[in-house]
Amino acid sequence: MKLKVYADRLSQPVRAVIIFCEVNGIDYEEIKVDLANREHLTPEFAEINPMQQLPAIVHGSFKLFESHAILIYLASSFPGVADHWYPADVYKRRKIHSVLDWHHSNLRRGPTLSKTESFWLDDNRPFLLGQNQPSIADLILVCDIMQVKLVGETDWNRLLGPYKKVQQWIENTRNATNPHFDELHKVLKELKEKLQN
């Protein structure tokens, strides 16, 4: 049974899920759901995800939505996924859950880069929580922050300029997940060019 990922690459959480699948060699089929054409609001998609949001997955008869739940499922269910993404160690895992819960109540309501820099990146290691390898928390937060690229380089530099550790962390996560990271984020450049024209 092949994993199906319902996706529009303009969605930050969708990009995180697809990058995760690519980096970890998870075989999947991308089913495009065009947000601009409101395909996520159709009765057919409501059968996949009653909340009618992206991403969503179907794996055999199993359906799942919400990006955090999807990433946890993928990290826990597919062989060969490195432990650093979602550690077996409960102590490390609880810290990832803290970041994921914080993400929905804070970052998505507005960039709280100062907290990211002073608290989550406090240990001078390349990734969140003082880790040497990325976790699903790094991936989901970075994909959200990358959406700021739509406003242009001037605003990107203005918003992120004061946060050198955040900038380095974004680059570390990009490097750890490339070429998939760059490939999935091309959609932002394309949309920005389209909006400018």
N, C-alpha and C positions, 0 to 999 in steps of 0.2 A: 504494500500500500504506500503510494507516494504522497508525501506531504504536499498540501495545497496551501499557498499563501495568498490571501486576498489582499491586494495592494494597489496603492497609488503612490508612486515614489515622491510625490510632493509632500507626503506625510512624514514627519520626523520619526515617529515610532515605526512606521513601515520600513524606513531605511535602516533603522537599527536591527530589526528582525532579519531583513535580507542580508545585511552585512554579516550578521552572526551566522546565518546559514552558509554563506559563501566561505567565510574564514574557516569554518569547522567542517566543510565538505559534506554538508547535509543536502541530500538530493531533494529538490522541491520543484514544484510547478508554480510559477507566478501567474495568478489570475488577476487581470487588471480590472479594477473598479474605479471608474473615472469620477473623482469627486466633483470636478467642475460641471459635469453633466448630471450630477446628483444620482449616479448609479447606486450609491450606498443607501439610498432611500427607497429602493424598489422592494416590492414584496418578496422577490426571489432572494435578494441579499439578506432581508430580515430573517429568512430561514437559516442562514449561516450565522448571522449575528443580530439578535433582536434589538440591540442597542444601536445598530446601523452606523457603526464607526469602524475605522480601519486602524490597525490590521486585524485580521481574523485568520484562523487556520482551520483546516479540516485534515485529519489524519485517520484514514479509514472511516469509521463511524463516529469518531471523536471530533467535536467542534470546540474551539476555544477562541475567546477574544480578550482584549486588554493586553497591551504590549508587554507589561511586566510578567503577567501570568504566562504568556507565550514564551518569552525568553527563559523563564524558569523551567517550563515544560521541555523545551528543546534541549537545554543544558542538562537536564536530568534524564531524558529519555533516549537520546541518540548516542550510540557508542562512539568513542574517539574524541569527545569534547573534552578539552583540557580542563583540569580541576580549577584553574584560576578563574574561569568564567563564573562558576557558581560552586564554591568549594564544598566538599563533603563535611569539612570541619564546621560544626555548628557555631562556634565563636566567630569565625570569619563570615559565615553566612548571615548571621544576625546583623552584622555591620552593613552588608549589601542591602538587606531589607530596610535598614534605616535610611539609606540613600534613596532607595526606590520610593519609599513612603514620602520622604521629604520632597522628592522630585515632583510628584503630583500636587502637593499642597503648596509648593513654593515656586520652583523654577518655571513651571508652565504658566504661572500667573504673572510672571515678570522676571526678568533676569536678576537673580540674586547672586551675582558673581563674587561679591565680597565674602559671602558665607562660603561659597565654593572654595575660594582661595584661602581663607583663614582657618576653616574648619576641616572640610573634606580633603583638602590638599596640604594639610598642615605638616606632614612628615618628611618633606623634601624627597619623596620617592616619586617615580614617574606617573603613578596612577592613584586614583582615589583610595582612601583608607590606608595609605602607606604601603601599597602593594607594588611589587615589581612587574606584574603582568596585569592586563586589563581584566575587568569583570563585566558582567552584563550591566552593572550600574554605570561604568565608564561609558559604555556604548550608548545607552539610552540618553544620558545627559549631554554628551557631545553632539549627538544628532539633533537634539533640541536647540542647543546653542548655535549650531551651524545655520539654522533658519535665519539668523540675523544677517547672513550674507545677502539676503534679498534686498536689504536696504542700501547696499553699496559699500564700497571700501572705506569711504570717508566715515560713515556712521559705524562700521565695523571697528575701525581704528579708534574712534572716539569712545565707543562702549567698552571695548576690550583692552584698549591701550594701557590703562592703569593696572591691569591684572596680568602680570608677566607669568606667574605660575599657571594661571588658567590657560594662557596662550600656549605655554610649553606642554601642558597636559593634553590640550587639543591636538597638538602636533604629535605627541607620543602615541595617542590613541589612533590617529590617522596612520602613522607609520606601522603600528602593530597590526592594523587591519587592511592595509593596502595590498593589492590594487583595488580591492572591493570598495573601500571607503571613497576614493576619488570617483570611481565609476558611478556609485549610487548618488553622489552629491552633484554630478553633472546636471541633474534636473534643476537644481537651484540656479545655476548659471544660465541655463536655457530659458527658464521662466523669467529671470531678471532681464535678459536681452529682449524677450517677447514683450514684457511690460514697458520697457524703455522705447520700443518701437511703436 
